Amino acid sequence: MKVLVTGTDGYIGVVLAPALLERGHDVVGLDTGFFRDGWLYRAGNAKSPPCLNKDTRQVTVEDLRGFDAVVHLAELSNDPLGQLSTDVTLDINYKGSVGLASKCKAAGVPRFVYSSSCSVYGVGSEEYKTEESPTNPQTAYSNCKVLVERALSEMADDGFSPTCLRNATAYGPSPRMRFDLVLNNLCGWAWTTRQIRMTSDGTPWRPLIHVLDLCEAIACALEAPLDAVHNQVFNVGDNHENYRVREIAEIVSHVFAGCELMLGTSQGDNRSYRVSFDRIHSKLSGFRCRRTAKEGAIELRELFDRIQMARDTFESRAFTRLRQLEYLIKTNQIDNRFFWR
């Protein structure tokens, strides 16, 4: 297929695009470039696709003609960043994403794979959340995910097949690294300070998924028969990869031996969700999670050792979404609607 991937200069996109190329797809990237300052390591001989330097809000119908599918990753990612500007988050993550999907439909693009999030479940009990469970978004970021999912479902017809992937929290090495993701963050603290710092008491639940397994899920959704993914929602992860945050910290403490583990309080972030991934494993042929959180932590430890990662690298604004956007605003490189000046 000829596939457009938005957000190819992001944490997932920079890994996904080469993976799709390796599977034989004709890939074109699209990215506005907010996070190009962050490059942690070279990824060998991984292929890179041509890339359109464009904001998703400025994409035209003509830009989209001739594509067989669009994979949409390019939104303001994670909850703290969404709180930086609720209006801009709504503009980019909701209006921008729905606008892009509408243009895809007008251009005759038959498949649209949307990167949603398990954070739509918000606050839950010990019960596993399925795709039929009520959503309970707690932030502007997750609320926009719910709104986009609903809009895509309403747009679905015989000529336009959206698929929504509610991803677990990603982890693992990526050249465009993110250290604002829980396992990556704890591994970074462990390596650079010999301490594992937690802001919570560790009781909330989080499902995790390795970035390569997430890319596999996207590829399987693209390659599945249309009737298997048409207007469908899938939780993306594995039942065995649901953890309490303190369990993630304990995994990191075992991999990074000799670190001090420090717990926070129960106040603050109340998001907690334990998720069932039965549907994707039964409905999406070929998909399975091949990696565990412990294996991801070992990969990160080996990477940090190989590149001799220093503390100032770990703490660089370029690897934390909120800090990078705040820097671009402060230095007057983007305006109050996050367009480049």
N, C-alpha and C positions, 0 to 999 in steps of 0.2 A: 504493500500500500504506500501511497504518498501521504505522509503524516506531518502535520504542523504541530510542534510542541512549544507551547508558551512557557516562559520561565526557564529556558535552557541554560542560563547563567546562574541558576539557583542550586541549592543543596541537592535536590532530587534530579532536576533537569539535566545537570552536567553529567550525571551517571546514566540517566535514562536514555538520552539521545544516542550515545555510543552503543548502548545495549540494543536499541531498536535497529541501528545500522547493522550490527552484527547478525541480527535475525533476518536481514535482507530487505528491510524497508527503506524507502526513499524518504529521508527526514530533512525537514527544514525547521530551524529554531526561530524563536522570537523572544526578545527580551529588551526591556528599557534600560538595563544596566545599573540599577541601584547598587548591586552587590558585587560588582566586578573588582572592587578593591581587595576582596578576600580570596586568596589563592594559597592553600596550605601546602600542597605538594604536587608534583607532576605525576600524572596517571599513566606512565609508560607510553605505549603506542596507541592509546585509545583514539579512535577516530572522532572528529568533531564535524557537525553538519554546518552548512551555511546558515547564517543567522540574520534575521531582519531586526534592525535596531529601532524598535517601535514600542510605544505604550499600547497596551491592549485596548484602551479607550479610543485610540486613534486608528485602529485597524479598519480597513474598508472591505466591502464585499469583494472588490476586485482582488485584494490581497489574498483572498481565501479560495478563489476559483481554482478548480483542478485538484483539490485535496480530497482524499478518500476519508480522512479522519483528522480531528483536532483533539489533542490532549491538552487540557487546560490546567496548568499549575500556577500561573502567574497571578497571585494575589498577595496582599499584605499578609504575611504568614506569622501566626501565633497570637495569643491573647494579649500580652502586654503591648505589642505593636498596635493591635486593633484599638486599644484604649488611648493611644497617643492622639488620635483624631477620629472620633466616631463618625463624623460626617464624611471624611475622606475615605475611611474604611467602607462605608456604605457606597460611596461613589465608585470605588475601584472593585471591591469584592462582590458587591451585589449588582449595581447598575452596570458596571463594566463587564462583568461575567455574563449577565443576561444579554447585554447588548452584543457581545461577541458571539454568543450562541445564536441569536437572531440573525446576525450577518452570515454565520455558517449555514443556517437553514436557507437563507435567501440565495447563497452562492451554490447550493446543491451539495453541500458536504453531508454525507449520510450518517457519519458516526461522530459523536461528541463524548469524550471521556472526561469527566469532571472530578478533580481531586478535592473531595470533601474531607470530613474529619470525624473521628469518634467523639470529639469534644462536644458534638451536638447533644449528647446524652446528659451532659452537665453534672448534676448531682443525682446519684442513684443509691440503691440499697446493695446488699450482697448479691442480689439476683443478677444473672447475666442479661445484658441488654441485647436484644435482637433488632433486626431491621424494622420490625413492627412495633417496637417499644416507643412510647411517647418521647419526643425530643424535649429537652429542657435546657436550652442554651443559656449560659451565664454571662457571656461577653459579646461585644459587638462582632468579633471575629466569628464565633460559632453561630450567632444569630444570622449572620449573612450566609453562612453555609446552608442553614435551613431554608432561607428564602430562595437561594439559587436552586436548590434541589426541587422545591415546589414549582418554580417557574419552568425548569427544564421538563418536569413531568407534564406540565400543561402544554408544552410545545411539541411533545412527541407525537409523531404520526407515521404514516407509511414511508415517508421520505426522510425522516430525521429521527435517529435513534440515540438518545442520550443514555449514558451509564454513569451512575454516581458511586464513587468509591470512598467510603468512610474509612479513612486510613487510621490505624493505630499510630502512636507517637513513634516517629522514625529515630533511628540511631545508626551509628557506624561511620566509617571513613568516607569522605567525599572531598575532592579537591576544593570545592566551594563549601568549606566546612561551616557548620553551625554549632556553636557552643552554648546556645540557648535552648537546647533540647536535653531532657533530663539525664539520660545516660551519658551522652557526650559531655555535658557540663560536669557531672560528678567525676568522670574519668579525667577531665582536664584539671580539676582541682586536685585530685589525687596525685597526678603526675607532677604538677608544678609546685604544690605546697605541702604534700604529704598529709593533707587533711581532706576530709569529705564533708562538705558543708551543706546542711539541709535547712531550709527556711521553715519547713513544716515538721510535725511530729512523725511523719512517714506513714500515717494510716491510710491516706487516699489510695484508691486503685488507679492504675494506669496500664493499658495494653501497649505493648511495644512491638515494633517490626523493624527488621534490618532494612536499610535503604535498598539493597539489592533485591530483597524479597518483594518490596513495594514496587520496584521496577518490573519484576516478573508479573505481578498482579496486573499492572497496567498493560503490559504486552499481551497477556492472556485475554484481557477484556477486549483489546483491539482485534485479536485474531479469532475470537469465539464466533460461532454462528450468530447472526443478528437476533434470531428468536431467543437465544439464551441470555442476551444482555439488553435487549430493547426495553427502555424505560425501567431499568432495574436499579436497585440500591444494594450494594454489598459492603458489609463490614470487612475490612482488609487486615488480616492478622492471623493469629493462631490462639486457640483456647488456652494452651499451655504457657502462652507469653503474656498473661495477665499477672501483674505484680502489684503489691503494695509498694509505695515509694521507698519505704525503709528496706524492703527486700532488694530493690535495685541497688541501694546504697551498700547493702551487705555483699552483693555480688561484686561490686566495684572494690570493696575493701579486701576481698579475698584475692582478686586479680592483681591489685596494687598493694602487695603485702606491706605491712608496717605503717599503714595510714591511720590517722585518728579519725573516728567517725563522730560527728557532732550533729545531734538532732535539734530541731527547732520546736516551736509550739504548735498547738492545734489551731491557733488563730490565723486569719488571713485567707488564703486560697481554699475554697470549700469544694472545688471540683473533684469528683470521684466517680469513676465509671468502670465497671467490669463488663466485658463485652464477649458475646458469643460470635464465633466465626464459622459456624456450621454451614451457613448458606454458601459462602464462596467456595468452600472445599467440596461441597456436593454438586454445585451448579457450574463452576468454572473449570472446565477440563484442563488438566495440566498444571494447575496452580497448587503449590504448597509452600509453606515457610521452611526453609532449609537451614536457618541459623537461629541461634538462641542469644539472649542478652549476654550470657557469660562469654560466648564466642565473640560477640561484638566488642565486649570490653577488652578481651585479649588482643583482638585486632588493633584496637586503639592504642593499647599499651605498646604493642610492637611498632606501630606507626610513629608514636611520640618518641620512642627510642631511636628509630631509624633517622628521623629528621631532627633529632635533638631539640624538641620543641621547648622554647623558653617561655617563661611566665608572661612576658610582654606580648608574645605572639598569641597565647591563649586569651589574654585579656584585651586584645585588639578589638576596636569597634567593628572592624570589617567582618568579624565572625559572630556578631550578635545583631540581629535584625533591628531591634529598637534603637540601639546606639548608633548604628550606621545611618538610619533615617534621620535621627536627631542631628547628627553631624552635617548631613547634606542640607538640612533646613538652616542650621546655625551659620553655615558658611555661604548661605544664599545661592546654593547650586540648584535647588528645587524650590518652587513657589508653594503657596499654602494649599494648593490642590495636588501637590506632588508631581507637577510637570517640570521638566528641565527648563531652566531659564536660558 
